[in-house]
Amino acid sequence: MILAFEVGGAVIAAGLLGLFVFGLRRRLIQRPGGTFDCSLRLAPPEGADPGGKGWVYGVSRYSGDRVEWFRVFSYAPRPRRVLLRPAIEVLGRRDPQGSEELALLSDAVVLTCVHRGDRLELAMSDDALTGFLAWLEAAPPGQRVNVA
């Protein structure tokens, strides 16, 4: 009986420690400032039904000439994807369609981009989109920036 309490206590302690580390990671990502909620997925081929599959919820952080994207539900300390300002080409924006409305946050706008040859879609709030496009346009003189 005592062994069951010890094992149960250890499981609860491990769960609480995991939640603490999870929350600490989120605070460390947000600490430098310039973060925004941003879902990401690799874009389907042109003409294909976008559907709601493939979206991964994340947090993005501005860091100089790049945007670092972190998965929300992860313990990884490093960003999963890094988008460099000179390599981002915005193709267009749209509202979520069909089942995407359920997969994304309620006020999301979908931005279709190309980054180093990879088509991807970013979903963020309208305010975050305004900030993202302003950040793209604020490139230093001489850098090529393509914002649709």
N, C-alpha and C positions, 0 to 999 in steps of 0.2 A: 504494500500500500504506500509506504514511504517512497519507494522507488518511482511509483507512478506520479507522485507529487513532484519529485525532483525532475523527472523527465518532462512533465507538463510545465513546470517553472522554467526549465531550460528552453523549451520550445517558445514559450511566451516571451522570454527575455531575448531570444534570437529574433523573433518577429518585431519586437519593439526596437531593437538595434537596427534592423533592416529599414524600418520606417524612418528612424532618426537619420541614418546615412542618406536615404533617399531625399529627405527634406533638406539636409545640409548641402547636398550636391546642387539642388535647385537654387538655394540661396547663394552658393558660390558662383554659379553661372550668372545670376542676376546682379551680383555685387558691383561689377564695374559699370553697370548702367547700360543703357542703349539696347535693351532686350524687348522682344515682342513675340507673342504667340504666333506660330507659323506651322501649318501642316505642309507636308511635302510628299510628292510622289513622282516617279518617273512617268512622263507623259505617254499616253497611248499613241499609236501612229495616227497621223492626220486622217480624218474621216471616220475613225472608229468611234463607237459609242463610249463616252467617257466613263459612265457608270460610277459607283461609289467605292470601288475596290482599290486597294493599293495606297490609300492615304495613311500617313504616319504622323501622329500629333507630335509637335516639337516646339522648342523655344529657339529663337534665333538671337544672335548677339552681334552688334556692330563691333568690329575690331580693325581700325585703320581702313585699309582698302579692301577689306573682306568682310563677309558675313559668315559667322560660324553657326551651324545648325546642329542642335542637340536633340536627341529623342527624349521625350518627357519620361517615359517608362523605361529607364535604363540606369545603371549605376556607373556607366562609363564616364570618366572624367574629361575625355577628349571629345571634340565635336565629331559627329558622324559624317558631316559633309561641310566643306569650306567652299564658298562661292567668292571668287575674286572679281572685284568691280570691273576691271577691263575686259574680263572674259564673259560677262553676262550680257546677253542680248534679249530684250523683251520683245516677244512676238505679239502679245495681245492680252486682253483681260476679258473676263466674262463672269456671270453669276453662276453659282452651282446649279447643276442640272440633275433632275431625277433623284436617284438615291444618294447623290453627293450631298444633298441638303441634309440628310441624316448623318452622314459621315463627318461633316465639317461643323465648325462653330456656326451659330445662327447668323452672324453678320458678316460671314466670310465672302471675300472676292477672290476669284481664282486668276492668277497671273501665269501665263504660259511663257516660258523662257528657254533659251538655249545657253548652256554653259559648257564651253570646251567641247562642242559637238553633241552633248547629251541634252535631249529635250526633257524638261522637267516642269512641274507645275507647283506653284506655291500658293497656299490659301491663307489669307490673313484678313484682319479687319480693314475697313476702309481707311481708318486713321493710320494704321501700320503701313498700308499700301502707299498713302501719301508720303509718309516718312521714308519708305524704301525708295520710291521714285525720286524724291528729293536727294537722297544720299547718292543714287546713281548719277544724277545730273550734276552733282557737286564735285565731280571728278576733277583732279588737278588739270591745268591747261596742258593741251597736247595729247591727252588720253582720248581714245575713241570711245564714245558712249552712244548706245543705240537704245532709246526708250520710245516705245510705241505710244 
